[in-house]
């Protein structure tokens, strides 16, 4: 796959899910990521970042 930075299937699935949530949120729900009054997109992004950081720390500690 061109541009693939990792061979981890888990990471690829998480990236695909995050992209799908972003596209569906933008198209279906009208979310605009980066706006100052967009609470739900902020929560979705913060949750994704927290999961990514937690996953990385978990793998580095074990």
MOPAC internal coordinates of N, CA, C and O (Angstrom, degrees):
PM7 1SCF
backbone

  N    0.0000 0     0.00 0     0.00 0    0    0    0
  C    1.4515 1     0.00 0     0.00 0    1    0    0
  C    1.5303 1   108.42 1     0.00 0    2    1    0
  O    1.2310 1   119.28 1   -57.64 1    3    2    1
  N    1.3031 1   118.98 1   122.36 1    3    2    1
  C    1.4649 1   121.46 1  -179.01 1    5    3    2
  C    1.5273 1   111.53 1   -64.00 1    6    5    3
  O    1.2310 1   120.95 1   -42.79 1    7    6    5
  N    1.3053 1   115.80 1   137.21 1    7    6    5
  C    1.4584 1   121.05 1   176.49 1    9    7    6
  C    1.5041 1   114.42 1    82.23 1   10    9    7
  O    1.2310 1   119.99 1  -177.87 1   11   10    9
  N    1.3295 1   117.62 1     2.13 1   11   10    9
  C    1.4576 1   120.12 1  -178.55 1   13   11   10
  C    1.5191 1   108.94 1   -72.07 1   14   13   11
  O    1.2310 1   120.35 1   -55.22 1   15   14   13
  N    1.3298 1   116.93 1   124.78 1   15   14   13
  C    1.4540 1   121.12 1  -177.51 1   17   15   14
  C    1.5251 1   111.72 1   -97.08 1   18   17   15
  O    1.2310 1   119.96 1   169.40 1   19   18   17
  N    1.3361 1   117.68 1   -10.60 1   19   18   17
  C    1.4517 1   120.59 1  -177.59 1   21   19   18
  C    1.5216 1   109.55 1  -142.94 1   22   21   19
  O    1.2310 1   120.96 1   -30.82 1   23   22   21
  N    1.3082 1   115.76 1   149.18 1   23   22   21
  C    1.4603 1   119.63 1   177.02 1   25   23   22
  C    1.5240 1   111.23 1   -97.89 1   26   25   23
  O    1.2310 1   119.79 1  -174.66 1   27   26   25
  N    1.3350 1   118.01 1     5.34 1   27   26   25
  C    1.4612 1   122.37 1   179.56 1   29   27   26
  C    1.5272 1   110.05 1   -74.01 1   30   29   27
  O    1.2310 1   121.19 1   -60.38 1   31   30   29
  N    1.3374 1   115.33 1   119.62 1   31   30   29
  C    1.4642 1   118.59 1   179.11 1   33   31   30
  C    1.5199 1   111.13 1   -66.72 1   34   33   31
  O    1.2310 1   120.20 1   144.53 1   35   34   33
  N    1.3279 1   117.22 1   -35.47 1   35   34   33
  C    1.4636 1   120.28 1   178.76 1   37   35   34
  C    1.5203 1   110.54 1   -60.31 1   38   37   35
  O    1.2310 1   120.61 1   134.35 1   39   38   37
  N    1.3188 1   116.45 1   -45.65 1   39   38   37
  C    1.4623 1   120.94 1   179.13 1   41   39   38
  C    1.5236 1   111.20 1   -62.93 1   42   41   39
  O    1.2310 1   120.36 1   141.37 1   43   42   41
  N    1.3090 1   116.93 1   -38.63 1   43   42   41
  C    1.4652 1   120.77 1   178.68 1   45   43   42
  C    1.5251 1   110.86 1   -66.15 1   46   45   43
  O    1.2310 1   120.22 1   139.45 1   47   46   45
  N    1.3288 1   117.19 1   -40.55 1   47   46   45
  C    1.4680 1   120.42 1   178.09 1   49   47   46
  C    1.5246 1   111.34 1   -66.04 1   50   49   47
  O    1.2310 1   120.49 1   137.35 1   51   50   49
  N    1.3257 1   116.67 1   -42.65 1   51   50   49
  C    1.4663 1   120.26 1   178.43 1   53   51   50
  C    1.5251 1   110.26 1   -62.08 1   54   53   51
  O    1.2310 1   120.34 1   137.67 1   55   54   53
  N    1.3210 1   116.96 1   -42.33 1   55   54   53
  C    1.4632 1   120.55 1   177.26 1   57   55   54
  C    1.5166 1   112.42 1   -62.63 1   58   57   55
  O    1.2310 1   120.56 1   138.37 1   59   58   57
  N    1.3298 1   116.54 1   -41.63 1   59   58   57
  C    1.4674 1   120.29 1   178.63 1   61   59   58
  C    1.5254 1   111.13 1   -65.37 1   62   61   59
  O    1.2310 1   120.37 1   139.95 1   63   62   61
  N    1.3309 1   116.90 1   -40.05 1   63   62   61
  C    1.4685 1   120.52 1   178.10 1   65   63   62
  C    1.5284 1   110.50 1   -65.62 1   66   65   63
  O    1.2310 1   120.27 1   136.69 1   67   66   65
  N    1.3282 1   117.09 1   -43.31 1   67   66   65
  C    1.4658 1   120.36 1   179.21 1   69   67   66
  C    1.5279 1   110.98 1   -62.70 1   70   69   67
  O    1.2310 1   120.49 1   138.71 1   71   70   69
  N    1.3245 1   116.68 1   -41.29 1   71   70   69
  C    1.4670 1   120.35 1   177.81 1   73   71   70
  C    1.5236 1   111.07 1   -64.67 1   74   73   71
  O    1.2310 1   120.44 1   138.18 1   75   74   73
  N    1.3259 1   116.76 1   -41.82 1   75   74   73
  C    1.4688 1   120.51 1   179.01 1   77   75   74
  C    1.5234 1   111.08 1   -63.57 1   78   77   75
  O    1.2310 1   120.15 1   137.39 1   79   78   77
  N    1.3413 1   117.31 1   -42.61 1   79   78   77
  C    1.4673 1   120.64 1   177.85 1   81   79   78
  C    1.5257 1   110.06 1   -61.70 1   82   81   79
  O    1.2310 1   120.19 1   137.93 1   83   82   81
  N    1.3291 1   117.25 1   -42.07 1   83   82   81
  C    1.4626 1   120.88 1   179.21 1   85   83   82
  C    1.5200 1   112.68 1   -63.69 1   86   85   83
  O    1.2310 1   120.40 1   134.82 1   87   86   85
  N    1.3144 1   116.83 1   -45.18 1   87   86   85
  C    1.4706 1   120.68 1  -178.99 1   89   87   86
  C    1.5237 1   110.74 1   -68.12 1   90   89   87
  O    1.2310 1   120.48 1   133.57 1   91   90   89
  N    1.3302 1   116.69 1   -46.43 1   91   90   89
  C    1.4715 1   119.69 1  -179.85 1   93   91   90
  C    1.5261 1   110.21 1   -63.80 1   94   93   91
  O    1.2310 1   120.19 1   136.94 1   95   94   93
  N    1.3228 1   117.25 1   -43.06 1   95   94   93
  C    1.4604 1   120.24 1   178.32 1   97   95   94
  C    1.5129 1   112.20 1   -60.95 1   98   97   95
  O    1.2310 1   120.67 1   140.11 1   99   98   97
  N    1.3378 1   116.32 1   -39.89 1   99   98   97
  C    1.4647 1   120.63 1  -179.49 1  101   99   98
  C    1.5253 1   111.36 1   -69.98 1  102  101   99
  O    1.2310 1   120.44 1   133.28 1  103  102  101
  N    1.3276 1   116.76 1   -46.72 1  103  102  101
  C    1.4674 1   120.87 1  -174.35 1  105  103  102
  C    1.5247 1   112.32 1   -77.74 1  106  105  103
  O    1.2310 1   120.50 1   132.32 1  107  106  105
  N    1.3339 1   116.64 1   -47.68 1  107  106  105
  C    1.4628 1   120.14 1  -172.81 1  109  107  106
  C    1.5247 1   112.62 1   -84.48 1  110  109  107
  O    1.2310 1   120.61 1   134.68 1  111  110  109
  N    1.3340 1   116.44 1   -45.32 1  111  110  109
  C    1.4605 1   120.01 1  -173.31 1  113  111  110
  C    1.5279 1   114.24 1  -100.02 1  114  113  111
  O    1.2310 1   120.09 1   173.90 1  115  114  113
  N    1.3247 1   117.44 1    -6.10 1  115  114  113
  C    1.4510 1   120.60 1   178.32 1  117  115  114
  C    1.5098 1   114.40 1    74.00 1  118  117  115
  O    1.2310 1   120.36 1  -157.68 1  119  118  117
  N    1.3493 1   116.91 1    22.32 1  119  118  117
  C    1.4564 1   119.72 1   178.41 1  121  119  118
  C    1.5015 1   109.68 1   -66.86 1  122  121  119
  O    1.2310 1   120.23 1   -39.45 1  123  122  121
  N    1.3073 1   117.17 1   140.55 1  123  122  121
  C    1.4517 1   122.92 1   175.94 1  125  123  122
  C    1.5217 1   107.48 1  -123.81 1  126  125  123
  O    1.2310 1   120.90 1   -78.21 1  127  126  125
  N    1.3099 1   115.88 1   101.79 1  127  126  125
  C    1.4576 1   120.80 1  -177.96 1  129  127  126
  C    1.5210 1   109.32 1   -69.42 1  130  129  127
  O    1.2310 1   120.78 1   -50.49 1  131  130  129
  N    1.3218 1   116.11 1   129.51 1  131  130  129
  C    1.4489 1   121.54 1   179.81 1  133  131  130
  C    1.5201 1   113.51 1   106.19 1  134  133  131
  O    1.2310 1   119.89 1   170.33 1  135  134  133
  N    1.3236 1   117.82 1    -9.67 1  135  134  133
  C    1.4574 1   119.56 1   176.78 1  137  135  134
  C    1.5161 1   109.64 1   -75.65 1  138  137  135
  O    1.2310 1   120.37 1   -26.94 1  139  138  137
  N    1.3167 1   116.90 1   153.06 1  139  138  137
  C    1.4553 1   120.69 1  -176.55 1  141  139  138
  C    1.5242 1   113.22 1   -77.19 1  142  141  139
  O    1.2310 1   119.38 1   157.45 1  143  142  141
  N    1.3189 1   118.79 1   -22.55 1  143  142  141
  C    1.4641 1   120.73 1  -178.26 1  145  143  142
  C    1.5302 1   112.39 1  -106.58 1  146  145  143
  O    1.2310 1   119.77 1  -161.56 1  147  146  145
  N    1.3130 1   118.04 1    18.44 1  147  146  145
  C    1.4608 1   122.27 1  -177.88 1  149  147  146
  C    1.5256 1   109.83 1   -96.39 1  150  149  147
  O    1.2310 1   120.38 1   -88.44 1  151  150  149
  N    1.3246 1   116.87 1    91.56 1  151  150  149
  C    1.4557 1   121.42 1  -175.55 1  153  151  150
  C    1.5225 1   112.28 1   -73.33 1  154  153  151
  O    1.2310 1   119.86 1   131.47 1  155  154  153
  N    1.3199 1   117.87 1   -48.53 1  155  154  153
  C    1.4662 1   120.59 1  -176.72 1  157  155  154
  C    1.5235 1   111.82 1   -63.70 1  158  157  155
  O    1.2310 1   118.61 1   132.55 1  159  158  157
  N    1.3303 1   120.25 1   -47.45 1  159  158  157
  C    1.4697 1   118.17 1   176.47 1  161  159  158
  C    1.5273 1   112.76 1   -59.42 1  162  161  159
  O    1.2310 1   120.33 1   144.89 1  163  162  161
  N    1.3314 1   116.98 1   -35.11 1  163  162  161
  C    1.4622 1   120.18 1   177.62 1  165  163  162
  C    1.5188 1   110.68 1   -63.82 1  166  165  163
  O    1.2310 1   120.35 1   135.50 1  167  166  165
  N    1.3278 1   116.93 1   -44.50 1  167  166  165
  C    1.4596 1   121.09 1   179.76 1  169  167  166
  C    1.5274 1   110.47 1   -63.95 1  170  169  167
  O    1.2310 1   120.16 1   137.17 1  171  170  169
  N    1.3261 1   117.30 1   -42.83 1  171  170  169
  C    1.4656 1   121.34 1   178.82 1  173  171  170
  C    1.5288 1   109.93 1   -61.94 1  174  173  171
  O    1.2310 1   119.96 1   135.00 1  175  174  173
  N    1.3164 1   117.69 1   -45.00 1  175  174  173
  C    1.4624 1   121.35 1   179.12 1  177  175  174
  C    1.5178 1   112.49 1   -65.63 1  178  177  175
  O    1.2310 1   120.36 1   136.75 1  179  178  177
  N    1.3312 1   116.92 1   -43.25 1  179  178  177
  C    1.4633 1   120.74 1   179.26 1  181  179  178
  C    1.5245 1   110.91 1   -65.19 1  182  181  179
  O    1.2310 1   120.13 1   140.86 1  183  182  181
  N    1.3159 1   117.37 1   -39.14 1  183  182  181
  C    1.4528 1   120.95 1   177.64 1  185  183  182
  C    1.5271 1   110.69 1   -64.71 1  186  185  183
  O    1.2310 1   120.39 1   136.81 1  187  186  185
  N    1.3217 1   116.86 1   -43.19 1  187  186  185
  C    1.4613 1   120.59 1   177.00 1  189  187  186
  C    1.5106 1   112.18 1   -61.63 1  190  189  187
  O    1.2310 1   120.47 1   137.95 1  191  190  189
  N    1.3216 1   116.71 1   -42.05 1  191  190  189
  C    1.4672 1   120.52 1   178.20 1  193  191  190
  C    1.5259 1   111.27 1   -65.84 1  194  193  191
  O    1.2310 1   120.22 1   138.92 1  195  194  193
  N    1.3217 1   117.19 1   -41.08 1  195  194  193
  C    1.4631 1   120.67 1   178.91 1  197  195  194
  C    1.5279 1   111.21 1   -63.82 1  198  197  195
  O    1.2310 1   120.50 1   139.15 1  199  198  197
  N    1.3161 1   116.65 1   -40.85 1  199  198  197
  C    1.4639 1   120.36 1   177.81 1  201  199  198
  C    1.5220 1   110.48 1   -64.59 1  202  201  199
  O    1.2310 1   120.16 1   136.35 1  203  202  201
  N    1.3277 1   117.30 1   -43.65 1  203  202  201
  C    1.4655 1   120.70 1  -179.87 1  205  203  202
  C    1.5263 1   111.14 1   -63.49 1  206  205  203
  O    1.2310 1   119.99 1   137.25 1  207  206  205
  N    1.3249 1   117.63 1   -42.75 1  207  206  205
  C    1.4644 1   121.14 1   179.27 1  209  207  206
  C    1.5207 1   110.30 1   -66.76 1  210  209  207
  O    1.2310 1   120.34 1   135.47 1  211  210  209
  N    1.3245 1   116.96 1   -44.53 1  211  210  209
  C    1.4602 1   120.80 1   178.77 1  213  211  210
  C    1.5162 1   112.23 1   -61.95 1  214  213  211
  O    1.2310 1   120.44 1   137.73 1  215  214  213
  N    1.3243 1   116.77 1   -42.27 1  215  214  213
  C    1.4644 1   121.55 1   178.77 1  217  215  214
  C    1.5271 1   110.20 1   -62.55 1  218  217  215
  O    1.2310 1   120.24 1   136.25 1  219  218  217
  N    1.3198 1   117.14 1   -43.75 1  219  218  217
  C    1.4613 1   120.97 1   179.36 1  221  219  218
  C    1.5135 1   111.31 1   -63.63 1  222  221  219
  O    1.2310 1   120.00 1   134.00 1  223  222  221
  N    1.3243 1   117.61 1   -46.00 1  223  222  221
  C    1.4550 1   120.92 1   179.26 1  225  223  222
  C    1.5241 1   111.37 1   -63.89 1  226  225  223
  O    1.2310 1   120.12 1   139.90 1  227  226  225
  N    1.3113 1   117.37 1   -40.10 1  227  226  225
  C    1.4629 1   121.78 1   178.03 1  229  227  226
  C    1.5196 1   111.12 1   -59.07 1  230  229  227
  O    1.2310 1   120.76 1   134.73 1  231  230  229
  N    1.3304 1   116.15 1   -45.27 1  231  230  229
  C    1.4707 1   119.95 1  -179.02 1  233  231  230
  C    1.5206 1   111.95 1   -71.00 1  234  233  231
  O    1.2310 1   119.51 1   148.04 1  235  234  233
  N    1.3027 1   118.54 1   -31.96 1  235  234  233
  C    1.4656 1   120.50 1   179.25 1  237  235  234
  C    1.5109 1   111.95 1   -75.81 1  238  237  235
  O    1.2310 1   120.18 1   149.71 1  239  238  237
  N    1.3347 1   117.25 1   -30.29 1  239  238  237
  C    1.4630 1   121.12 1   179.94 1  241  239  238
  C    1.5237 1   112.37 1   -79.22 1  242  241  239
  O    1.2310 1   120.19 1   153.89 1  243  242  241
  N    1.3333 1   117.25 1   -26.11 1  243  242  241
  C    1.4674 1   118.96 1  -176.84 1  245  243  242
  C    1.5060 1   112.95 1   -94.88 1  246  245  243
  O    1.2310 1   120.10 1   180.00 1  247  246  245

